[in-house]
Amino acid sequence: MSVHTVPVRESPKIESTSDVATQSKIDELNQRIAELETQLAEAKKTPPPVITENLPLIAETTETKPARNLPIINRQDVQVSSDEWQNVRIEVTDQALFVQDTWNLSAEGEETLRAIAAEVRASDPNAVLDIEGHTDSLMGDPNNLMQKHDVSSAKAMAVMNFFMNALRWDSARIRTSSYGRSRPVADNGTPEGRARNNRIEIVVRNENE
């Protein structure tokens, strides 16, 4: 006679109360982390709002240099203006300064320079001057650019020497530049234009720029 053996069923394992509580906390933390990750992803999609409350107002200001007082020089063939750097530019034609076809100052030219110096000193006793020499395009050999600069340099030097020797201008506050025909201010195709291009420019520099 055969004997049948009935298998014994194993009882299910019962988790301890502490294990259940720990797993519950872990599940809660995972759910919270998932929520935070979702919020972070949404925040990246939407730019943060610009908060303008209680912010100080910053006024846009454009710094401008005050216009300089231009000296008044009532002399024929003398023009006074101010450039973009607030330098005063005093333009004097050759015919108002030099003996014709030379760079020797005429008596009238010396009087013109005295009048200019007096007005400049009155408006700025410590003025620093640039004496610029300019020519038209026809003076001398038109193919010799160096000759143009030689002529404009000689004219500027004559004016500077008069300022230093006759007017006692401080040599540390005066210098010369020669530009030849490179900076015309009028049409060299007309006699009137050439007369204006043959000039000296006395630049009263703005030392505050």
C-alpha positions as CSV (number, residue, x, y, z in Angstrom):
1,M,0.0,0.0,0.0
2,S,1.5,3.3,-1.1
3,V,1.7,6.4,1.2
4,H,0.9,9.8,-0.2
5,T,2.9,12.7,1.3
6,V,1.1,16.1,1.5
7,P,3.5,19.0,0.9
8,V,3.6,21.5,3.8
9,R,2.8,25.0,2.7
10,E,5.3,27.7,3.9
11,S,3.7,30.5,5.8
12,P,4.2,33.9,4.2
13,K,6.9,36.1,5.7
14,I,5.5,38.9,7.7
15,E,7.5,42.1,7.4
16,S,8.2,43.9,10.6
17,T,6.4,47.1,11.4
18,S,9.7,49.1,11.1
19,D,10.4,47.8,7.6
20,V,6.9,48.9,6.5
21,A,7.4,52.4,7.9
22,T,10.8,52.7,6.2
23,Q,9.5,51.7,2.9
24,S,6.7,54.1,3.2
25,K,9.1,57.0,3.9
26,I,11.2,56.0,0.9
27,D,8.1,56.0,-1.3
28,E,7.1,59.4,-0.1
29,L,10.6,60.8,-0.7
30,N,10.7,59.3,-4.2
31,Q,7.3,60.9,-4.9
32,R,8.5,64.3,-3.6
33,I,11.7,64.0,-5.7
34,A,9.6,63.3,-8.8
35,E,7.4,66.3,-8.1
36,L,10.4,68.6,-7.6
37,E,11.9,67.3,-10.9
38,T,8.7,68.1,-12.7
39,Q,8.6,71.6,-11.2
40,L,12.2,72.2,-12.2
41,A,11.5,71.1,-15.8
42,E,8.5,73.4,-16.0
43,A,10.5,76.3,-14.6
44,K,13.2,75.9,-17.3
45,K,10.6,76.2,-20.0
46,T,9.2,79.5,-18.6
47,P,11.6,82.4,-18.1
48,P,11.5,84.0,-14.7
49,P,9.4,87.1,-14.3
50,V,11.2,90.5,-14.3
51,I,10.6,92.2,-11.0
52,T,10.6,95.9,-11.3
53,E,9.1,96.9,-8.0
54,N,11.3,99.1,-5.7
55,L,14.1,99.3,-8.2
56,P,15.9,102.6,-8.5
57,L,15.3,104.4,-11.7
58,I,18.5,105.1,-13.7
59,A,18.2,108.1,-15.9
60,E,20.0,107.9,-19.3
61,T,22.4,110.7,-19.5
62,T,24.5,111.8,-22.5
63,E,27.7,113.6,-21.3
64,T,28.2,116.6,-23.5
65,K,31.1,119.1,-23.3
66,P,30.1,122.7,-22.7
67,A,30.6,124.9,-25.7
68,R,33.6,127.1,-25.4
69,N,33.4,130.9,-25.7
70,L,34.7,131.9,-29.1
71,P,37.0,134.9,-29.3
72,I,35.6,137.7,-31.3
73,I,38.1,138.9,-34.0
74,N,36.8,141.6,-36.2
75,R,39.4,141.2,-39.0
76,Q,39.0,140.6,-42.7
77,D,39.8,137.1,-43.9
78,V,39.6,135.7,-40.3
79,Q,37.0,133.0,-39.4
80,V,36.5,131.6,-35.9
81,S,34.7,128.3,-35.2
82,S,34.6,125.4,-32.7
83,D,35.3,121.8,-33.8
84,E,33.8,118.5,-32.4
85,W,36.4,118.4,-29.7
86,Q,35.6,121.9,-28.5
87,N,38.9,123.2,-29.9
88,V,38.6,126.8,-31.1
89,R,39.8,127.1,-34.7
90,I,40.9,130.5,-36.0
91,E,41.3,130.4,-39.8
92,V,43.4,133.2,-41.4
93,T,44.0,133.4,-45.2
94,D,47.6,133.9,-46.5
95,Q,46.6,137.2,-48.0
96,A,45.7,138.5,-44.5
97,L,49.1,137.4,-43.1
98,F,51.9,137.2,-45.7
99,V,53.6,139.3,-48.3
100,Q,52.4,138.0,-51.6
101,D,54.0,134.8,-52.8
102,T,56.2,134.6,-49.7
103,W,55.9,133.3,-46.1
104,N,57.1,136.6,-44.7
105,L,54.6,138.3,-42.4
106,S,53.3,141.6,-43.7
107,A,52.7,144.6,-41.4
108,E,48.9,144.0,-41.7
109,G,49.5,140.3,-40.9
110,E,51.4,141.1,-37.7
111,E,48.6,143.4,-36.6
112,T,46.1,140.6,-37.3
113,L,48.1,138.1,-35.2
114,R,48.3,140.7,-32.3
115,A,44.6,141.0,-32.4
116,I,44.1,137.3,-32.4
117,A,46.6,136.8,-29.5
118,A,44.9,139.4,-27.4
119,E,41.5,137.9,-27.8
120,V,42.8,134.4,-27.1
121,R,44.6,135.5,-24.0
122,A,41.5,137.3,-22.8
123,S,39.3,134.2,-23.1
124,D,42.0,131.7,-22.0
125,P,45.2,133.0,-20.4
126,N,46.8,129.5,-20.4
127,A,45.8,128.6,-24.0
128,V,47.8,126.0,-25.8
129,L,48.1,126.6,-29.5
130,D,48.6,124.5,-32.6
131,I,49.7,126.5,-35.6
132,E,48.6,124.6,-38.8
133,G,50.0,125.5,-42.2
134,H,47.9,124.7,-45.3
135,T,48.2,125.3,-49.1
136,D,46.1,125.0,-52.2
137,S,46.7,122.3,-54.8
138,L,48.5,124.6,-57.3
139,M,51.2,126.3,-55.3
140,G,54.7,125.3,-56.4
141,D,55.1,122.0,-58.3
142,P,51.8,120.1,-58.1
143,N,53.6,116.8,-58.4
144,N,55.9,117.4,-55.5
145,L,53.9,116.7,-52.3
146,M,56.9,117.3,-50.1
147,Q,57.2,120.8,-51.4
148,K,53.6,121.4,-50.3
149,H,54.5,120.4,-46.8
150,D,57.7,122.5,-46.9
151,V,55.7,125.6,-47.8
152,S,53.0,125.0,-45.2
153,S,55.7,124.3,-42.6
154,A,57.5,127.5,-43.4
155,K,54.3,129.5,-43.0
156,A,53.4,127.9,-39.7
157,M,57.0,128.4,-38.4
158,A,56.8,132.1,-39.3
159,V,53.6,132.5,-37.3
160,M,54.9,130.6,-34.3
161,N,58.1,132.6,-34.2
162,F,56.1,135.8,-34.2
163,F,54.0,134.5,-31.3
164,M,57.1,133.6,-29.3
165,N,59.4,136.5,-30.1
166,A,57.1,139.4,-30.6
167,L,54.2,138.4,-28.4
168,R,56.2,136.5,-25.8
169,W,54.1,133.4,-26.0
170,D,55.4,130.5,-23.9
171,S,57.2,128.1,-26.2
172,A,55.9,125.2,-24.1
173,R,52.3,126.2,-25.1
174,I,52.7,126.4,-28.8
175,R,53.6,124.0,-31.6
176,T,53.3,123.7,-35.4
177,S,51.9,121.3,-38.0
178,S,52.2,121.2,-41.8
179,Y,49.5,119.7,-43.9
180,G,50.3,121.0,-47.4
181,R,47.3,120.5,-49.7
182,S,45.9,117.5,-47.8
183,R,43.1,119.3,-46.0
184,P,41.3,121.7,-48.3
185,V,38.3,123.5,-47.0
186,A,37.2,124.9,-50.3
187,D,37.2,124.0,-54.0
188,N,40.7,124.2,-55.5
189,G,39.1,124.6,-58.9
190,T,38.2,128.3,-58.3
191,P,40.4,131.3,-57.3
192,E,38.2,132.0,-54.3
193,G,38.6,128.3,-53.1
194,R,42.3,128.4,-53.6
195,A,42.6,131.7,-51.7
196,R,40.8,130.1,-48.7
197,N,42.8,126.9,-48.9
198,N,46.1,128.9,-48.6
199,R,45.7,129.6,-44.9
200,I,47.0,129.3,-41.4
201,E,44.7,127.7,-38.8
202,I,45.4,128.7,-35.2
203,V,43.9,125.9,-33.0
204,V,43.3,126.8,-29.4
205,R,43.3,123.3,-27.9
206,N,40.7,122.2,-25.3
207,E,43.0,120.9,-22.5
208,N,39.9,119.5,-20.6
209,E,39.0,116.8,-23.3
